[in-house]
Amino acid sequence: KVKEKAKAKEILQKIIPFLGIILMIIIFQVGGEGKLLTKGNINSILNQTVYIAIMAFGAIFVYSHGGMDLSYGGVIGFSVLVAILVANTGVPAGVVFITNILAALVWFVLNGVVSVYLQVSPFITSLCIMYMCRGILNTVCASQKYSIPVELFEFDNQKFKLGMLLGVFIICYILFEKTAIGKDNKAIGGNPAAAKQAGVNRTRMIAYIISGITVGIAGFILMARAGSVSTSTGQGMEMNVVTALVLGGVPLSGGSKVKMIGAVVGSFSVILLRNGLII
């Protein structure tokens, strides 16, 4: 009976987030007089969910070991800026895509090195990185707004975005749930001292690298959708990512209870909540 109750409780914990989404849809659909599920609004929700979800997939690795990162908004703004400057030199779209990833990766590697090896609080480190990126963005875009070449607008379509979302999710899910990378990071979050003695502490750096790559991918999608970069690009996204993880049932202290599906549920929930309340 004890095992049955424990199993029932575990199943209930898994379906509660999905029930919450269904409840929100019903409430906002009725309260918004049917405006929530119109074709245009569904497209708007999907557009906003894609890049938040992709960043959340990478953030799961960092938060699973008890890390804290608040640099997402600043870094994605910086990566979009660099990518647009490179795109306007006439390089192929593939180079622009890689530039987005590399520009974001530089900051996340720096974050990982300072947090993991210099043992500075990841909260302080990521906050400093956010302000540095935001400062660069404000300085460069203060008097001019930079736009992407016309040919890059072709990537602003649902097939490409949903394909990237699915691809990133599958890769991150396999890495997090089926390999030592995810298991080790969860072990660090569960018991840092024991994990260090077991020699798995090194995987924290890999978590930052994966997170940086996902931010770069999200940056490319955001760039194609927005078409330009300004001082407000990426503003507030760090809180959207953290809120998505919390709404998805991800414990910010890390540990074995962190699940990749939480990033999916949470990302959709935070955009649905914001969109529905506005309606």
C-alpha positions in Angstrom: 0.0 0.0 0.0 2.8 2.4 0.8 4.4 1.7 -2.6 1.1 2.2 -4.3 0.5 5.5 -2.6 4.0 6.7 -3.5 3.5 5.7 -7.1 0.1 7.4 -7.2 1.7 10.6 -5.7 4.5 10.5 -8.3 2.0 10.2 -11.2 -0.1 13.0 -9.8 3.0 15.3 -9.5 3.7 14.6 -13.2 0.2 15.4 -14.5 -0.5 18.4 -12.3 1.4 20.9 -14.5 -0.5 19.7 -17.6 -3.8 20.0 -15.7 -2.7 23.5 -14.8 -2.2 24.4 -18.5 -5.6 23.0 -19.4 -7.2 25.0 -16.6 -5.5 28.2 -17.7 -6.6 27.6 -21.3 -10.3 27.1 -20.2 -10.2 30.2 -17.9 -8.6 32.5 -20.5 -10.7 31.2 -23.4 -13.9 31.8 -21.5 -12.8 35.1 -19.8 -11.3 36.4 -23.0 -14.5 35.7 -24.9 -12.8 33.2 -27.2 -9.8 35.4 -28.2 -7.2 33.1 -26.7 -7.5 30.3 -29.3 -7.7 32.4 -32.4 -5.2 31.6 -35.2 -3.3 34.8 -34.8 -3.0 34.5 -31.0 -1.9 30.9 -31.1 0.9 31.9 -33.6 1.9 34.7 -31.2 2.0 32.2 -28.2 4.1 29.7 -30.2 6.5 32.5 -31.4 7.1 33.6 -27.9 7.3 30.1 -26.4 10.0 28.8 -28.9 13.0 30.9 -27.8 12.0 30.9 -24.1 11.7 27.1 -24.2 15.0 26.6 -26.0 16.8 28.7 -23.4 15.0 26.8 -20.7 16.2 23.5 -22.1 19.8 24.6 -21.6 19.1 26.3 -18.3 17.9 22.9 -16.9 21.5 21.7 -16.9 22.7 24.7 -14.9 19.9 24.8 -12.4 20.0 21.0 -11.9 23.4 21.3 -10.1 22.1 24.2 -8.0 23.5 26.9 -10.2 21.8 30.3 -10.7 22.0 32.2 -13.9 20.4 35.6 -14.6 22.3 36.6 -17.7 20.0 35.1 -20.4 18.4 38.4 -21.4 21.7 40.3 -21.6 23.6 37.5 -23.4 20.8 36.9 -26.0 20.7 40.6 -26.7 24.5 40.7 -27.2 24.5 37.6 -29.4 21.8 39.1 -31.7 23.8 42.4 -31.9 27.0 40.6 -33.0 25.2 38.3 -35.4 23.4 41.2 -37.1 26.7 43.1 -37.5 28.2 40.0 -39.0 25.1 39.3 -41.2 25.4 42.8 -42.8 28.8 41.9 -44.1 27.1 39.6 -46.6 28.1 36.2 -45.1 25.8 33.1 -45.5 23.0 32.4 -43.0 24.9 29.4 -41.6 27.7 31.7 -40.5 25.3 34.1 -38.9 23.7 31.1 -37.0 27.2 30.0 -35.8 28.0 33.6 -34.8 24.9 33.7 -32.6 26.1 30.6 -30.8 29.7 31.6 -30.4 28.8 35.1 -29.1 26.6 33.6 -26.4 29.0 30.8 -25.7 31.8 33.2 -24.8 29.9 34.6 -21.9 28.6 31.3 -20.6 32.2 29.9 -20.7 33.3 32.9 -18.7 30.4 32.4 -16.3 31.4 28.7 -15.9 35.1 29.4 -15.4 34.4 32.1 -12.7 31.7 30.1 -11.0 33.2 26.6 -11.1 36.9 27.2 -10.9 37.2 30.5 -9.1 34.2 29.6 -6.9 32.5 33.0 -7.2 28.8 32.9 -6.5 27.0 32.1 -9.8 24.3 34.6 -8.9 26.9 37.4 -8.7 28.8 36.2 -11.8 25.7 36.0 -14.0 24.4 39.4 -12.8 27.7 41.0 -13.7 27.6 39.4 -17.1 24.0 40.6 -17.7 25.0 44.2 -16.9 28.1 44.0 -19.1 26.1 42.7 -22.1 23.4 45.2 -21.5 26.0 48.0 -21.3 27.5 47.0 -24.6 24.1 46.8 -26.2 23.1 50.2 -24.9 26.3 51.8 -26.0 26.3 50.4 -29.6 22.5 50.8 -30.1 22.1 54.2 -28.4 22.1 56.2 -31.6 21.3 53.6 -34.2 19.1 50.5 -34.7 20.7 47.7 -36.7 18.5 45.5 -39.0 19.0 42.1 -40.6 19.4 41.5 -44.3 16.2 40.8 -46.1 17.1 37.2 -46.9 17.2 36.3 -43.2 13.5 36.9 -42.8 12.9 33.6 -44.5 13.8 31.9 -41.2 10.9 33.5 -39.5 8.5 30.7 -40.2 6.8 28.1 -38.0 8.3 25.1 -39.7 11.9 26.2 -39.0 11.1 27.4 -35.4 9.2 24.3 -34.4 11.8 22.1 -36.1 14.6 23.8 -34.0 12.5 23.5 -30.9 11.9 19.8 -31.4 15.6 19.2 -32.4 17.0 21.0 -29.3 14.5 19.3 -27.0 15.4 15.8 -28.2 19.2 16.4 -27.9 18.9 18.1 -24.5 16.5 15.3 -23.3 18.9 12.6 -24.3 21.9 14.4 -22.7 20.0 15.2 -19.5 18.0 12.1 -18.9 20.0 9.4 -20.6 23.7 10.3 -20.2 26.2 11.0 -17.3 26.0 14.7 -18.0 22.5 15.1 -16.7 22.9 12.5 -13.9 26.1 14.0 -12.7 24.7 17.5 -12.6 21.6 16.3 -10.7 24.0 14.5 -8.3 25.9 17.7 -7.6 22.6 19.5 -6.9 21.5 16.7 -4.6 24.7 16.4 -2.6 27.6 18.7 -3.7 30.2 17.2 -1.2 29.5 13.6 -2.2 29.5 14.5 -5.9 32.9 16.2 -5.5 34.4 13.1 -3.8 32.9 10.9 -6.6 34.7 13.1 -9.2 31.7 14.3 -11.0 32.1 18.0 -10.2 33.6 18.7 -13.6 30.3 18.4 -15.4 29.2 21.8 -14.1 31.3 23.4 -16.8 29.6 21.3 -19.5 26.3 22.5 -18.2 27.3 26.1 -18.9 28.5 25.2 -22.4 25.2 23.5 -23.3 23.3 26.5 -21.9 25.3 28.9 -23.9 24.7 27.0 -27.1 20.9 27.0 -26.5 20.9 30.7 -25.9 22.8 31.2 -29.2 20.2 29.1 -31.1 17.3 31.1 -29.4 19.1 34.3 -30.4 19.0 33.4 -34.1 15.3 32.7 -33.9 14.7 36.0 -32.0 16.8 37.9 -34.5 14.8 36.5 -37.5 11.5 37.3 -35.8 12.4 40.8 -34.6 14.4 41.8 -37.7 16.5 44.2 -35.8 18.3 44.9 -32.5 17.8 47.7 -30.1 18.6 48.6 -26.4 15.6 46.6 -25.3 16.4 43.4 -27.1 16.2 40.5 -24.6 15.2 42.7 -21.8 13.4 40.7 -19.0 14.0 37.3 -20.6 16.1 36.1 -17.7 13.0 36.3 -15.5 10.9 34.5 -18.1 13.3 31.6 -18.1 13.5 31.3 -14.3 9.7 31.7 -14.1 9.3 29.0 -16.7 11.4 26.6 -14.7 9.5 27.3 -11.5 6.1 26.9 -13.2 7.3 23.6 -14.6 8.0 22.3 -11.2 11.8 22.5 -11.4 13.4 23.0 -7.9 15.9 25.8 -8.1 18.1 24.0 -5.6 18.7 21.2 -8.2 18.8 17.5 -7.5 17.1 14.4 -8.8 13.7 15.9 -9.0 14.7 18.2 -12.0 13.1 16.9 -15.2 13.4 18.1 -18.7 9.7 18.0 -19.3 9.4 20.7 -16.6 11.1 23.2 -19.0 8.5 22.4 -21.7 5.5 22.8 -19.5 6.9 25.9 -17.7 7.8 27.7 -20.9 4.4 27.3 -22.4 2.8 28.1 -19.1 4.6 31.5 -18.6 3.8 32.7 -22.1 0.2 31.4 -21.9 -0.2 33.2 -18.5 1.1 36.5 -19.7 -0.8 36.4 -23.0 -4.1 35.3 -21.3 -3.9 38.0 -18.6 -3.4 40.7 -21.2 -6.5 39.4 -23.1 
